[in-house]
Amino acid sequence: MTSSARAPQRAVTPGQLVALGLLLAAIAALARWHDGSLFWAGSLVGVAGVAGYFVQFDTPRGFLQWLLAALGLCMAFMFAVQLLVGALT
């Protein structure tokens, strides 16, 4: 006989934490360096974080995932602002 019971859903997946971590690392790098190779490395990390955000938070379930999705959206906007500040100065 096979079991039809589902595995319990995690409140937060590792992919969601990685996406938010990449965004946080990019914001920290762009806040410190506004030119050079570290700026561009931070930009690439941020682009990966934004892409991961859109993949991981496409359908948040539960309060905690909605809270992390809102935090990630704020972090994505902060990354965009930091990128524009660094690129235009």
C-alpha positions as CSV (number, residue, x, y, z in Angstrom):
1,M,0.0,0.0,0.0
2,T,1.1,3.5,-0.7
3,S,0.6,6.4,1.6
4,S,-1.2,9.4,0.4
5,A,0.0,11.7,3.2
6,R,1.9,14.7,2.2
7,A,5.1,15.8,3.7
8,P,4.8,18.8,6.0
9,Q,5.4,22.2,4.3
10,R,8.4,24.2,5.6
11,A,7.7,27.7,6.8
12,V,10.8,29.0,4.9
13,T,12.7,27.2,2.2
14,P,16.5,27.3,1.8
15,G,16.1,28.9,-1.6
16,Q,14.2,31.8,-0.1
17,L,16.9,32.4,2.4
18,V,19.6,32.2,-0.2
19,A,17.8,34.8,-2.4
20,L,17.4,37.2,0.5
21,G,21.0,36.6,1.5
22,L,22.2,37.4,-2.0
23,L,20.2,40.6,-2.0
24,L,21.6,41.6,1.4
25,A,25.2,40.9,0.3
26,A,24.7,43.0,-2.8
27,I,23.2,45.9,-0.8
28,A,26.2,45.8,1.5
29,A,28.7,45.7,-1.3
30,L,27.1,48.5,-3.2
31,A,26.8,50.7,-0.1
32,R,30.5,50.4,0.4
33,W,32.0,50.4,-3.1
34,H,30.7,52.7,-5.8
35,D,33.3,51.9,-8.5
36,G,35.7,49.2,-9.6
37,S,35.4,45.5,-9.8
38,L,33.8,45.1,-6.4
39,F,30.9,47.3,-7.5
40,W,30.3,45.1,-10.5
41,A,30.7,41.9,-8.5
42,G,28.1,43.3,-6.1
43,S,25.8,44.1,-9.0
44,L,26.1,40.6,-10.4
45,V,25.3,39.2,-6.9
46,G,22.3,41.5,-6.7
47,V,21.0,40.5,-10.1
48,A,21.2,36.8,-9.0
49,G,19.4,37.8,-5.8
50,V,16.6,39.5,-7.7
51,A,16.2,36.6,-10.0
52,G,16.1,34.2,-7.1
53,Y,13.6,36.4,-5.4
54,F,11.2,36.2,-8.4
55,V,11.7,32.4,-8.6
56,Q,11.3,31.6,-4.9
57,F,8.6,34.0,-3.9
58,D,6.2,33.5,-6.8
59,T,3.5,32.1,-4.5
60,P,4.2,32.7,-0.9
61,R,2.1,30.6,1.6
62,G,1.5,31.5,5.1
63,F,2.3,34.7,7.1
64,L,6.0,34.1,7.4
65,Q,6.5,33.7,3.7
66,W,4.4,36.8,3.0
67,L,6.5,38.7,5.5
68,L,9.8,37.5,3.9
69,A,8.4,38.3,0.4
70,A,7.6,41.9,1.6
71,L,11.1,42.2,3.1
72,G,12.6,40.8,-0.1
73,L,10.7,43.3,-2.2
74,C,12.0,46.2,-0.1
75,M,15.5,44.8,-0.4
76,A,15.1,44.6,-4.2
77,F,14.2,48.2,-4.4
78,M,17.1,49.1,-2.1
79,F,19.4,47.2,-4.4
80,A,18.0,49.1,-7.4
81,V,18.6,52.4,-5.6
82,Q,22.2,51.5,-4.6
83,L,22.9,50.3,-8.2
84,L,21.6,53.6,-9.7
85,V,23.6,55.7,-7.1
86,G,26.8,53.8,-8.0
87,A,26.2,53.8,-11.7
88,L,25.3,57.5,-12.0
89,T,27.9,59.0,-9.7
